[in-house]
Amino acid sequence: MILCGVAIVGFSTSVICDVVTRTIGHPWLWLQEVTSTFFVYGIFIGAAVATRRNDHLYLTAIAESLNGRARLFVECFNRVVVLGVALCMVYFGYLNFLTGFTSFRMPSMTPIASLYAIIPISGAFIVLFAVEQLVNGWQHGFEGPEDGAVVDPVAEFGGPSGAE
């Protein structure tokens, strides 16, 4: 999570510096490389974090409306699909990483592999988190505390509830 914050701050700072240096007529051309690196790394780190938190990548609305074997099937199916995509990220991301040593980013002449490195790393973390969720779901069930709990938002903040 801290890495996501670093990527956002780095991306924002490099964009601001790029705009300022271009405005004053002395652009730092390497800032575009830095900006794109922070952007790409932020996306793939964010995907791993979203998987860990069980956000974004699953059809939770469908699964939460089910219970029993149907819920178990949908939850497992969702995670197996994510696991398959993550394994593709590891394999093909690694192949891209290896191929990236043959082309270079301008103007620094850094191998483009430095940009591709995060793809298999992110995929490996997503694999780890998807397997962790499957194992925890099989052992403890997929239902979370938010399932079936009806929250009165007015009463939650100390106001009068509508149940009076």
C-alpha positions as CSV (number, residue, x, y, z in Angstrom):
1,M,0.0,0.0,0.0
2,I,2.9,2.4,0.7
3,L,4.3,1.5,-2.7
4,C,1.0,2.7,-4.3
5,G,1.4,6.0,-2.4
6,V,5.0,6.3,-3.6
7,A,3.9,5.7,-7.2
8,I,1.1,8.3,-7.0
9,V,3.4,10.9,-5.4
10,G,6.2,10.2,-7.8
11,F,3.8,10.3,-10.8
12,S,2.2,13.6,-9.7
13,T,5.6,15.2,-8.8
14,S,7.2,14.2,-12.1
15,V,4.2,15.6,-14.1
16,I,4.3,18.9,-12.2
17,C,8.1,19.2,-12.8
18,D,7.6,18.3,-16.4
19,V,5.0,21.0,-16.9
20,V,7.0,23.6,-15.0
21,T,10.3,22.9,-16.9
22,R,8.5,23.0,-20.2
23,T,6.8,26.3,-19.3
24,I,10.0,28.0,-18.4
25,G,11.6,26.8,-21.7
26,H,14.1,24.3,-20.3
27,P,12.4,20.9,-20.5
28,W,13.8,17.8,-18.8
29,L,13.2,15.2,-21.4
30,W,13.9,12.3,-19.0
31,L,10.9,13.2,-16.9
32,Q,8.5,11.6,-19.4
33,E,10.3,8.3,-18.7
34,V,10.1,8.8,-15.0
35,T,6.4,9.6,-15.3
36,S,5.5,6.6,-17.4
37,T,7.5,4.3,-15.0
38,F,5.6,5.6,-12.0
39,F,2.4,5.2,-13.9
40,V,3.0,1.6,-15.0
41,Y,4.4,0.5,-11.6
42,G,1.4,2.2,-9.8
43,I,-1.1,0.3,-12.0
44,F,0.4,-3.1,-11.5
45,I,1.1,-2.6,-7.7
46,G,-2.5,-1.3,-7.4
47,A,-3.8,-4.5,-9.1
48,A,-2.0,-6.7,-6.6
49,V,-3.3,-4.6,-3.7
50,A,-6.8,-4.7,-5.1
51,T,-6.6,-8.5,-5.3
52,R,-5.3,-8.7,-1.7
53,R,-8.2,-6.5,-0.5
54,N,-10.7,-8.5,-2.6
55,D,-11.7,-5.2,-4.4
56,H,-12.4,-4.6,-8.1
57,L,-11.6,-7.9,-9.7
58,Y,-14.5,-10.0,-8.5
59,L,-18.2,-10.1,-9.2
60,T,-19.0,-9.6,-5.5
61,A,-22.6,-8.5,-6.0
62,I,-23.5,-11.9,-7.6
63,A,-21.6,-13.9,-5.0
64,E,-23.0,-12.0,-2.0
65,S,-26.5,-12.7,-3.1
66,L,-25.9,-16.5,-3.0
67,N,-25.2,-18.9,-0.1
68,G,-24.2,-22.5,0.3
69,R,-22.8,-24.5,-2.6
70,A,-23.7,-21.8,-5.2
71,R,-21.8,-19.2,-3.3
72,L,-18.8,-21.5,-2.9
73,F,-18.8,-22.3,-6.7
74,V,-19.0,-18.6,-7.7
75,E,-16.4,-17.5,-5.3
76,C,-14.0,-20.3,-6.3
77,F,-14.7,-19.6,-10.0
78,N,-13.9,-15.9,-9.6
79,R,-10.6,-16.6,-7.9
80,V,-9.6,-19.3,-10.4
81,V,-10.2,-16.9,-13.3
82,V,-8.1,-14.3,-11.5
83,L,-5.5,-16.9,-10.8
84,G,-5.4,-17.9,-14.5
85,V,-4.9,-14.3,-15.6
86,A,-2.2,-13.8,-12.9
87,L,-0.3,-16.9,-14.1
88,C,-0.5,-15.4,-17.7
89,M,0.9,-12.2,-16.3
90,V,3.8,-14.1,-14.7
91,Y,4.7,-16.1,-17.8
92,F,4.1,-13.6,-20.6
93,G,5.3,-10.7,-18.4
94,Y,8.6,-12.6,-17.9
95,L,8.9,-13.2,-21.6
96,N,8.3,-9.5,-22.3
97,F,10.9,-8.6,-19.6
98,L,13.5,-10.8,-21.3
99,T,12.7,-9.3,-24.7
100,G,12.8,-5.8,-23.3
101,F,16.6,-5.9,-23.1
102,T,16.7,-5.5,-26.9
103,S,15.0,-2.2,-27.1
104,F,15.7,1.0,-25.2
105,R,13.8,4.1,-23.9
106,M,14.8,7.5,-25.2
107,P,16.6,9.7,-24.2
108,S,18.2,7.7,-21.3
109,M,18.8,4.5,-23.3
110,T,17.6,2.4,-20.4
111,P,16.4,-1.0,-21.5
112,I,12.6,-1.1,-21.7
113,A,12.8,-4.2,-19.6
114,S,12.9,-1.9,-16.6
115,L,9.4,-0.9,-17.4
116,Y,8.2,-4.5,-18.0
117,A,9.8,-5.9,-14.8
118,I,6.7,-5.1,-12.6
119,I,4.4,-7.2,-14.7
120,P,5.6,-10.7,-13.6
121,I,6.2,-9.4,-10.1
122,S,2.6,-8.1,-9.8
123,G,1.4,-11.4,-11.3
124,A,3.2,-13.4,-8.7
125,F,1.7,-11.4,-5.9
126,I,-1.8,-11.8,-7.5
127,V,-1.2,-15.5,-7.7
128,L,-0.2,-15.6,-4.0
129,F,-3.2,-13.5,-2.9
130,A,-5.7,-15.5,-5.0
131,V,-4.4,-18.8,-3.6
132,E,-4.5,-17.3,-0.1
133,Q,-8.2,-16.3,-0.6
134,L,-9.1,-19.7,-2.0
135,V,-7.5,-21.5,1.0
136,N,-9.0,-19.2,3.5
137,G,-12.4,-19.5,1.8
138,W,-12.3,-23.3,1.9
139,Q,-11.3,-23.3,5.5
140,H,-13.5,-20.5,6.9
141,G,-16.1,-19.8,4.2
142,F,-16.3,-16.9,1.9
143,E,-19.0,-15.0,3.8
144,G,-17.6,-11.9,5.3
145,P,-18.9,-9.7,8.1
146,E,-20.6,-7.4,5.6
147,D,-22.8,-10.2,4.2
148,G,-26.3,-10.1,5.6
149,A,-25.6,-7.1,7.9
150,V,-28.1,-4.3,7.5
151,V,-26.6,-1.1,8.6
152,D,-28.7,2.0,9.5
153,P,-26.4,4.9,8.5
154,V,-28.3,7.4,10.6
155,A,-28.1,5.3,13.8
156,E,-24.5,4.5,13.1
157,F,-23.6,8.2,13.6
158,G,-25.6,8.7,16.7
159,G,-28.7,10.1,15.1
160,P,-32.3,8.9,15.6
161,S,-32.9,5.7,13.7
162,G,-35.9,5.1,11.4
163,A,-37.0,2.0,13.4
164,E,-38.7,4.0,16.2
